[in-house]
Amino acid sequence: MTQALNFTTKAIECLEGINSPHPGVQQGFRYIAEKLREAQVFVLPDYGTLLDRSKAPVELPGEMYHPPFPVVALEYTARGDRGRWNGQYTALKSSRRIALAFDWQNDLPPIARMMAPQQATPGFVVMSIFYNDEDQMWIPVSAGIRFDYDQMNFRNDLPSFPFRDAMIASGRMNKAAVKSGAPAGTLVPILPEAIILAGQVHGVPVTMDAISADLMDEVNAYFDLCAALGCRNVQSDRHAPPDKLNRQRMKAGKPLLSDFLTLSLDGDQGGGGTFEAAGSRRSHLRRGHIRRLSADRITWVNQTMVTGQGGFKSKSYVMKGAGQ
């Protein structure tokens, strides 16, 4: 059974306890904490991986990227070193992560609003809040990324970024999946002084590239969630926190633990064995995957044993996190 992680509640406590000398950063911390308070929490598998990211991503109609609630927080662990790399992009060790996504409301804090272009078209924002294992504190990435609902077409003509090129060269990102393209987004400042300082030290292009890299895991997790929720045979199950524990937290003046949602299959779709004609490849285990039924209808197909000819082919599947 999936256990409550309570990352969102702990991140709120941490962010509200930070006093920054920079007014824009302080406003950003409060803004993120308030969004987290409003969020409906989903608990995802390790690395936020719901789909096989070595394959081309599933393209969905723009309206299917709407958050299922006005604000959602996707909590997941990142165990081991799968998300780490060496060289120019040395990642901090972060075993706990939150992808925060919400409908764009043009409601940025005052100082961040001065840096951000006004966006009149409907869209959504994805942000990253990660736990720094070394400092033992929750830290937001200094910018989020905004996507327009009417421009969610996957493009493979996006400009080259040093981070992406380095990850492909090292084998951390699948070249075929990258070639399939991705929607274009716009960075939205959340901690303005942090962005300005990084730009002064490293230069604006390197800073923007690093922020994009920091957001990659959370964007992938949110896109996975949208694809899963778009499947006709996937439903969400709600889990409530223990009443006794929340009463204790209320007496202590601490934020209450939230309900959280997990995803489950509604019925067995393709879960039994299937048969392939004589002369076909050997029997093998076909992993779960999304099947497109029409332009706007998709379904989840369970893993299944495909019965073929010529013996059995053993496969070992590992769900890899973003950047792997």
HELIX and SHEET records of a PDB file:
HELIX    1   1 PHE A    7  GLU A   16  1                                  10    
HELIX    2   2 PRO A   23  GLU A   38  1                                  16    
HELIX    3   3 ASP A   46  GLY A   48  5                                   3    
HELIX    4   4 GLY A   62  TYR A   65  5                                   4    
HELIX    5   5 PRO A  110  MET A  115  1                                   6    
HELIX    6   6 TYR A  149  GLN A  151  5                                   3    
HELIX    7   7 PRO A  162  SER A  170  1                                   9    
HELIX    8   8 LYS A  175  LYS A  179  1                                   5    
HELIX    9   9 PRO A  192  HIS A  202  1                                  11    
HELIX   10  10 VAL A  204  GLY A  230  1                                  27    
HELIX   11  11 ASP A  243  LYS A  251  1                                   9    
SHEET    1   A 7 MET A 137  PRO A 140  0                                        
SHEET    2   A 7 GLY A 123  ASN A 132 -1                                        
SHEET    3   A 7 ARG A  96  ASP A 103 -1                                        
SHEET    4   A 7 VAL A  71  THR A  77 -1                                        
SHEET    5   A 7 GLN A  40  VAL A  43  1                                        
SHEET    6   A 7 PHE A 260  LEU A 265  1                                        
SHEET    7   A 7 VAL A 234  HIS A 239 -1                                        
SHEET    1   B 4 MET A 137  PRO A 140  0                                        
SHEET    2   B 4 GLY A 123  ASN A 132 -1                                        
SHEET    3   B 4 ALA A 143  ASP A 148 -1                                        
SHEET    4   B 4 THR A 186  PRO A 189 -1                                        
SHEET    1   C 4 THR A 274  PHE A 275  0                                        
SHEET    2   C 4 THR A 304  THR A 307  1                                        
SHEET    3   C 4 SER A 283  ARG A 286 -1                                        
SHEET    4   C 4 PHE A 312  LYS A 313  1                                        
SHEET    1   D 2 HIS A 289  SER A 294  0                                        
SHEET    2   D 2 ARG A 297  VAL A 301 -1                                        
END                                                                             
